[in-house]
Amino acid sequence: MTKLTDIFESTECSRCGGSGEYSFNQLDGTRCYGCNGSGRQWTKADQPLVNELRAAIKEVGETLVCHLRVGDTVLLGERYVNSEGRRMRRWVEVEAIERSDEACGWKFENGDRNGERIVTDWWHSYRLSDGQTTDRINGHVIVRRKHQGIRDERIRALLSPACLAKIDAAIEAAEKEEK
């Protein structure tokens, strides 16, 4: 598995000196905000490429419920309870989709600047690969869709040639190391 640190160049954090810790606050303890506690920062040349890759992963990996298709694998949060009684998240495949005729009561403005066109959202129900059916879900809830990481063609289609070149070089180097 190739990590971002294997692809893009980083330097020691200039704020915390690489420790990942800075002054204490009630919200985050001593975590450094310059590097988010990692002790490393992306170089100025690679920061835009990292942002581009993260945006592409988010676009492919997150979708509205109303955009799901049969066969998508999604992460459902805290729906399942394991043998110890702890709630857990689980990846499940969507096997069927039903859209009700009943409006869910949630409306949003769409289209015209004057707000003349109002669209009502509908309830959606999904049958999952584990045999369970989800509750009625508003179609504008965001869910996480499974993808294949930086090798996923949907993600690669959103990236610039410069970003793809860096990624491909890192993958090639990692494959040579494995051999």
Backbone as CSV, one residue per row, in Angstrom:
resi,resn,N_x,N_y,N_z,CA_x,CA_y,CA_z,C_x,C_y,C_z
1,MET,0.842,-1.178,0.000,0.000,0.000,0.000,0.889,1.242,0.000
2,THR,0.645,2.148,-0.917,1.423,3.365,-1.030,0.759,4.466,-0.212
3,LYS,1.526,5.111,0.653,1.015,6.188,1.493,1.330,7.524,0.842
4,LEU,0.635,8.566,1.286,0.905,9.905,0.759,2.358,10.299,0.993
5,THR,2.920,9.895,2.134,4.308,10.252,2.433,5.296,9.542,1.511
6,ASP,4.868,8.461,0.869,5.716,7.778,-0.107,5.673,8.463,-1.467
7,ILE,4.635,9.238,-1.688,4.434,9.879,-2.990,4.934,11.315,-2.999
8,PHE,4.554,12.073,-1.981,4.827,13.509,-1.956,5.907,13.846,-0.933
9,GLU,6.667,14.896,-1.217,7.758,15.300,-0.336,7.229,16.075,0.862
10,SER,7.830,15.806,2.019,7.452,16.537,3.224,8.712,16.940,3.965
11,THR,8.565,17.922,4.839,9.672,18.397,5.665,9.231,18.396,7.118
12,GLU,10.184,18.577,7.995,9.879,18.676,9.414,9.006,19.917,9.640
13,CYS,8.019,19.799,10.503,7.103,20.910,10.766,7.867,22.098,11.350
14,SER,7.660,23.259,10.766,8.362,24.462,11.226,7.767,25.014,12.525
15,ARG,6.573,24.619,12.855,5.934,25.141,14.066,6.372,24.370,15.310
16,CYS,6.346,23.046,15.239,6.635,22.221,16.422,8.024,21.585,16.381
17,GLY,8.754,21.774,15.285,10.094,21.190,15.174,10.086,19.690,14.954
18,GLY,8.943,19.138,14.522,8.854,17.714,14.231,8.318,16.864,15.365
19,SER,7.990,17.470,16.489,7.486,16.680,17.624,5.996,16.383,17.506
20,GLY,5.275,17.196,16.748,3.824,17.020,16.625,3.055,17.655,17.766
21,GLU,3.785,18.255,18.699,3.143,18.875,19.858,3.508,20.350,19.935
22,TYR,2.552,21.147,20.410,2.780,22.572,20.594,2.105,22.965,21.896
23,SER,1.764,24.190,22.079,1.199,24.626,23.358,-0.150,23.962,23.634
24,PHE,-0.452,23.738,24.906,-1.662,23.038,25.342,-2.901,23.921,25.176
25,ASN,-4.009,23.300,24.733,-5.315,23.966,24.777,-6.355,22.921,25.159
26,GLN,-7.499,23.367,25.645,-8.530,22.471,26.164,-9.133,21.574,25.090
27,LEU,-9.175,22.035,23.871,-9.824,21.291,22.797,-8.981,20.114,22.298
28,ASP,-7.727,20.359,21.998,-6.892,19.335,21.358,-5.646,18.952,22.142
29,GLY,-5.533,19.373,23.362,-4.346,19.043,24.143,-3.132,19.753,23.591
30,THR,-2.079,18.994,23.289,-0.840,19.611,22.797,-0.617,19.393,21.306
31,ARG,-1.635,18.942,20.586,-1.478,18.682,19.147,-1.113,19.959,18.389
32,CYS,-0.123,19.871,17.538,0.311,21.007,16.718,-0.668,21.204,15.565
33,TYR,-1.091,22.435,15.338,-1.999,22.733,14.226,-1.259,22.885,12.903
34,GLY,0.035,23.106,12.947,0.815,23.250,11.717,0.919,21.956,10.931
35,CYS,0.990,20.825,11.649,1.157,19.525,10.988,0.069,18.534,11.400
36,ASN,-0.900,18.992,12.167,-1.989,18.154,12.683,-1.450,16.999,13.538
37,GLY,-0.321,17.256,14.212,0.233,16.271,15.131,1.163,15.250,14.510
38,SER,1.407,15.331,13.201,2.258,14.323,12.546,3.746,14.653,12.628
39,GLY,4.073,15.915,12.823,5.470,16.335,12.843,6.034,16.642,11.466
40,ARG,5.232,16.441,10.411,5.674,16.671,9.030,4.721,17.628,8.317
41,GLN,5.260,18.406,7.391,4.462,19.291,6.541,4.847,19.026,5.088
42,TRP,3.855,19.148,4.197,4.139,18.976,2.765,4.946,20.163,2.278
43,THR,5.829,19.919,1.311,6.589,21.025,0.727,5.639,21.923,-0.051
44,LYS,6.059,23.166,-0.279,5.198,24.108,-1.000,4.893,23.624,-2.418
45,ALA,5.825,22.928,-3.017,5.616,22.427,-4.378,4.582,21.305,-4.399
46,ASP,4.562,20.459,-3.357,3.670,19.297,-3.354,2.335,19.539,-2.656
47,GLN,2.199,20.579,-1.861,0.947,20.828,-1.140,-0.268,20.919,-2.080
48,PRO,-0.176,21.647,-3.216,-1.334,21.681,-4.128,-1.691,20.304,-4.692
49,LEU,-0.673,19.464,-4.946,-0.926,18.124,-5.473,-1.600,17.240,-4.418
50,VAL,-1.175,17.372,-3.166,-1.796,16.625,-2.074,-3.257,17.043,-1.934
51,ASN,-3.509,18.358,-1.978,-4.887,18.864,-1.883,-5.751,18.356,-3.030
52,GLU,-5.173,18.315,-4.227,-5.887,17.821,-5.403,-6.263,16.346,-5.236
53,LEU,-5.308,15.534,-4.767,-5.567,14.111,-4.565,-6.627,13.900,-3.484
54,ARG,-6.516,14.617,-2.385,-7.507,14.481,-1.310,-8.908,14.869,-1.789
55,ALA,-9.007,15.922,-2.589,-10.310,16.346,-3.121,-10.896,15.282,-4.046
56,ALA,-10.056,14.667,-4.874,-10.528,13.618,-5.783,-10.999,12.394,-5.004
57,ILE,-10.256,12.013,-3.972,-10.654,10.868,-3.146,-11.973,11.158,-2.454
58,LYS,-12.129,12.386,-1.964,-13.377,12.748,-1.292,-14.546,12.725,-2.277
59,GLU,-14.324,13.254,-3.484,-15.400,13.293,-4.477,-15.859,11.896,-4.869
60,VAL,-14.912,10.987,-5.047,-15.260,9.622,-5.429,-15.801,8.840,-4.227
61,GLY,-15.215,9.079,-3.065,-15.553,8.296,-1.891,-16.802,8.727,-1.154
62,GLU,-17.249,9.967,-1.340,-18.459,10.436,-0.675,-19.518,10.738,-1.722
63,THR,-20.722,10.310,-1.443,-21.805,10.565,-2.378,-23.102,10.764,-1.617
64,LEU,-24.044,11.384,-2.265,-25.369,11.523,-1.676,-26.101,10.195,-1.798
65,VAL,-26.947,9.909,-0.832,-27.724,8.669,-0.857,-28.495,8.548,-2.171
66,CYS,-29.026,9.654,-2.673,-29.828,9.598,-3.896,-28.991,9.226,-5.129
67,HIS,-27.653,9.248,-5.034,-26.795,8.887,-6.159,-26.259,7.463,-6.081
68,LEU,-26.619,6.729,-5.040,-26.147,5.345,-4.931,-26.737,4.486,-6.034
69,ARG,-25.984,3.455,-6.425,-26.433,2.511,-7.429,-26.360,1.100,-6.848
70,VAL,-27.147,0.204,-7.404,-27.067,-1.198,-6.993,-25.647,-1.676,-7.283
71,GLY,-25.045,-2.354,-6.331,-23.672,-2.826,-6.471,-22.651,-1.969,-5.747
72,ASP,-23.002,-0.722,-5.370,-22.098,0.116,-4.602,-21.878,-0.491,-3.224
73,THR,-20.681,-0.361,-2.705,-20.375,-0.788,-1.341,-20.240,0.464,-0.497
74,VAL,-21.014,0.538,0.580,-21.041,1.747,1.409,-20.732,1.410,2.857
75,LEU,-20.270,2.412,3.590,-19.965,2.260,5.004,-21.141,2.801,5.803
76,LEU,-21.760,1.931,6.567,-22.863,2.359,7.418,-22.350,2.475,8.840
77,GLY,-22.589,3.604,9.438,-22.044,3.861,10.768,-22.957,3.452,11.895
78,GLU,-22.373,2.802,12.885,-23.014,2.459,14.144,-24.361,1.756,13.984
79,ARG,-24.515,0.969,12.931,-25.739,0.220,12.707,-25.687,-1.154,13.324
80,TYR,-24.497,-1.641,13.499,-24.307,-3.015,13.923,-23.716,-3.055,15.323
81,VAL,-24.113,-4.044,16.086,-23.582,-4.237,17.426,-22.845,-5.571,17.420
82,ASN,-21.566,-5.559,17.838,-20.794,-6.806,17.838,-21.113,-7.632,19.084
83,SER,-20.436,-8.759,19.256,-20.729,-9.684,20.351,-20.474,-9.068,21.724
84,GLU,-19.623,-8.038,21.777,-19.338,-7.367,23.048,-20.314,-6.237,23.334
85,GLY,-21.281,-6.036,22.464,-22.262,-4.977,22.651,-21.810,-3.608,22.186
86,ARG,-20.648,-3.539,21.512,-20.145,-2.257,21.007,-20.700,-1.984,19.625
87,ARG,-21.071,-0.743,19.402,-21.535,-0.351,18.068,-20.331,-0.266,17.142
88,MET,-20.517,-0.686,15.905,-19.414,-0.669,14.950,-19.912,-0.274,13.571
89,ARG,-18.963,0.098,12.719,-19.315,0.439,11.341,-18.984,-0.755,10.466
90,ARG,-19.703,-0.862,9.352,-19.534,-2.047,8.510,-19.764,-1.690,7.045
91,TRP,-18.938,-2.266,6.159,-19.106,-2.098,4.720,-20.161,-3.098,4.247
92,VAL,-21.158,-2.627,3.515,-22.192,-3.503,2.965,-22.478,-3.102,1.517
93,GLU,-22.924,-4.077,0.736,-23.237,-3.825,-0.671,-24.719,-3.536,-0.824
94,VAL,-25.043,-2.566,-1.679,-26.435,-2.217,-1.954,-26.976,-3.202,-2.986
95,GLU,-28.051,-3.930,-2.642,-28.627,-4.929,-3.550,-29.884,-4.435,-4.249
96,ALA,-30.621,-3.529,-3.625,-31.841,-3.004,-4.247,-32.115,-1.609,-3.702
97,ILE,-32.781,-0.799,-4.510,-33.102,0.570,-4.122,-34.578,0.813,-4.401
98,GLU,-35.259,1.389,-3.432,-36.661,1.764,-3.618,-36.811,3.232,-3.260
99,ARG,-37.528,3.962,-4.082,-37.800,5.368,-3.803,-39.292,5.493,-3.567
100,SER,-39.660,6.057,-2.437,-41.083,6.145,-2.099,-41.754,7.288,-2.861
101,ASP,-43.058,7.238,-2.899,-43.825,8.326,-3.504,-44.074,9.444,-2.491
102,GLU,-43.739,9.182,-1.236,-43.998,10.135,-0.165,-42.802,11.077,0.004
103,ALA,-43.051,12.361,-0.042,-41.987,13.339,0.167,-41.540,13.274,1.624
104,CYS,-40.243,13.478,1.849,-39.723,13.385,3.211,-39.914,14.680,3.979
105,GLY,-40.441,15.715,3.326,-40.701,16.962,4.021,-39.529,17.918,3.994
106,TRP,-38.440,17.514,3.381,-37.267,18.376,3.321,-37.204,18.999,1.935
107,LYS,-37.123,20.318,1.867,-37.094,21.006,0.578,-35.826,21.828,0.466
108,PHE,-35.350,22.013,-0.753,-34.188,22.860,-0.969,-34.367,23.605,-2.275
109,GLU,-33.749,24.781,-2.356,-33.833,25.576,-3.569,-32.864,25.019,-4.590
110,ASN,-33.297,24.995,-5.832,-32.450,24.436,-6.874,-32.702,25.209,-8.165
111,GLY,-31.660,25.664,-8.793,-31.818,26.256,-10.116,-31.847,27.765,-10.113
112,ASP,-33.030,28.342,-10.190,-33.183,29.777,-10.383,-32.547,30.605,-9.281
113,ARG,-32.002,31.749,-9.663,-31.433,32.681,-8.679,-32.510,33.237,-7.772
114,ASN,-33.696,33.390,-8.300,-34.792,33.973,-7.525,-35.402,32.972,-6.557
115,GLY,-34.949,31.748,-6.608,-35.462,30.728,-5.702,-36.875,30.302,-6.050
116,GLU,-37.289,30.480,-7.305,-38.649,30.139,-7.707,-38.857,28.634,-7.811
117,ARG,-37.800,27.923,-8.142,-37.925,26.483,-8.353,-37.554,25.754,-7.056
118,ILE,-38.512,25.127,-6.412,-38.285,24.394,-5.173,-38.438,22.904,-5.471
119,VAL,-37.468,22.127,-5.068,-37.498,20.689,-5.298,-37.685,19.998,-3.955
120,THR,-38.555,19.014,-3.908,-38.758,18.242,-2.691,-37.993,16.943,-2.802
121,ASP,-37.339,16.560,-1.732,-36.588,15.310,-1.708,-37.515,14.169,-1.305
122,TRP,-37.187,12.959,-1.749,-38.006,11.785,-1.478,-37.269,10.839,-0.555
123,TRP,-38.019,9.960,0.103,-37.409,8.941,0.965,-36.828,7.832,0.094
124,HIS,-35.694,7.294,0.521,-35.055,6.181,-0.167,-34.898,5.027,0.808
125,SER,-35.052,3.808,0.325,-34.866,2.630,1.147,-33.955,1.683,0.377
126,TYR,-32.989,1.055,1.091,-32.000,0.204,0.444,-31.973,-1.168,1.077
127,ARG,-31.981,-2.217,0.235,-31.777,-3.572,0.736,-30.284,-3.853,0.614
128,LEU,-29.679,-4.346,1.700,-28.241,-4.518,1.767,-27.849,-5.980,1.670
129,SER,-26.570,-6.230,1.394,-26.083,-7.595,1.179,-26.211,-8.476,2.422
130,ASP,-26.352,-7.884,3.599,-26.498,-8.689,4.814,-27.964,-9.034,5.079
131,GLY,-28.837,-8.723,4.122,-30.247,-9.070,4.242,-31.089,-8.028,4.938
132,GLN,-30.468,-7.028,5.536,-31.213,-5.996,6.237,-31.594,-4.877,5.279
133,THR,-32.604,-4.132,5.661,-33.032,-2.976,4.884,-32.811,-1.742,5.736
134,THR,-32.289,-0.695,5.125,-32.061,0.536,5.877,-33.402,1.181,6.194
135,ASP,-33.376,2.068,7.150,-34.558,2.877,7.425,-34.746,3.826,6.257
136,ARG,-35.848,4.525,6.268,-36.047,5.516,5.212,-34.986,6.598,5.367
137,ILE,-34.306,6.898,4.278,-33.203,7.860,4.315,-33.495,9.012,3.367
138,ASN,-33.281,10.218,3.865,-33.362,11.406,3.033,-32.291,11.277,1.959
139,GLY,-32.609,11.584,0.729,-31.690,11.404,-0.390,-30.486,12.316,-0.379
140,HIS,-30.443,13.284,0.537,-29.309,14.209,0.571,-28.419,13.983,1.778
141,VAL,-28.401,12.753,2.271,-27.463,12.346,3.308,-26.198,11.858,2.603
142,ILE,-25.032,12.234,3.123,-23.770,11.804,2.502,-23.348,10.472,3.093
143,VAL,-22.978,9.536,2.226,-22.454,8.242,2.659,-21.076,8.037,2.040
144,ARG,-20.296,7.163,2.624,-18.966,6.862,2.122,-19.028,5.646,1.222
145,ARG,-18.553,5.797,-0.003,-18.549,4.716,-0.982,-17.139,4.155,-1.082
146,LYS,-17.024,2.839,-1.158,-15.714,2.197,-1.219,-15.068,2.445,-2.582
147,HIS,-13.757,2.636,-2.561,-13.001,2.803,-3.803,-11.665,2.090,-3.658
148,GLN,-10.877,2.073,-4.710,-9.630,1.318,-4.736,-8.404,2.191,-4.477
149,GLY,-8.586,3.329,-3.825,-7.451,4.205,-3.515,-6.894,4.868,-4.757
150,ILE,-5.588,5.132,-4.741,-4.982,5.905,-5.829,-4.902,5.144,-7.150
151,ARG,-5.217,3.866,-7.148,-5.253,3.102,-8.399,-6.646,3.105,-9.038
152,ASP,-7.629,3.659,-8.333,-9.006,3.687,-8.812,-9.120,4.647,-10.005
153,GLU,-9.660,4.142,-11.113,-9.764,4.946,-12.341,-10.658,6.165,-12.166
154,ARG,-11.666,6.065,-11.285,-12.541,7.227,-11.046,-11.758,8.367,-10.401
155,ILE,-10.830,8.031,-9.523,-9.996,9.051,-8.884,-8.971,9.582,-9.877
156,ARG,-8.331,8.684,-10.607,-7.291,9.090,-11.554,-7.831,10.028,-12.637
157,ALA,-9.089,9.853,-13.010,-9.697,10.707,-14.039,-9.824,12.154,-13.575
158,LEU,-9.820,12.397,-12.281,-9.983,13.748,-11.739,-8.655,14.464,-11.497
159,LEU,-7.529,13.763,-11.661,-6.228,14.326,-11.307,-5.513,14.940,-12.509
160,SER,-4.667,15.921,-12.209,-3.865,16.579,-13.242,-2.717,15.658,-13.660
161,PRO,-2.137,15.898,-14.840,-0.999,15.081,-15.282,0.177,15.134,-14.307
162,ALA,0.425,16.277,-13.679,1.541,16.397,-12.738,1.325,15.502,-11.525
163,CYS,0.106,15.478,-11.023,-0.217,14.649,-9.867,-0.135,13.166,-10.231
164,LEU,-0.655,12.799,-11.399,-0.589,11.408,-11.858,0.851,10.943,-12.042
165,ALA,1.707,11.812,-12.562,3.108,11.446,-12.773,3.788,11.128,-11.446
166,LYS,3.526,11.944,-10.425,4.114,11.694,-9.096,3.624,10.383,-8.515
167,ILE,2.331,10.136,-8.637,1.736,8.913,-8.097,2.290,7.682,-8.814
168,ASP,2.321,7.739,-10.145,2.817,6.594,-10.916,4.277,6.294,-10.617
169,ALA,5.095,7.342,-10.438,6.511,7.142,-10.108,6.653,6.465,-8.744
170,ALA,5.822,6.867,-7.778,5.879,6.268,-6.434,5.419,4.812,-6.466
171,ILE,4.388,4.519,-7.231,3.894,3.143,-7.340,4.950,2.262,-7.997
172,GLU,5.564,2.782,-9.047,6.609,2.041,-9.754,7.793,1.747,-8.827
173,ALA,8.200,2.741,-8.030,9.318,2.554,-7.094,8.964,1.523,-6.022
174,ALA,7.728,1.569,-5.544,7.294,0.608,-4.523,7.259,-0.818,-5.082
175,GLU,6.846,-0.961,-6.330,6.794,-2.298,-6.960,8.203,-2.838,-7.186
176,LYS,9.164,-1.970,-7.535,10.564,-2.394,-7.717,11.148,-2.860,-6.385
177,GLU,10.797,-2.147,-5.285,11.300,-2.514,-3.959,10.788,-3.883,-3.526
178,GLU,9.541,-4.187,-3.887,8.938,-5.463,-3.519,9.619,-6.637,-4.201
179,LYS,10.159,-6.404,-5.402,10.808,-7.477,-6.177,12.187,-7.689,-5.722
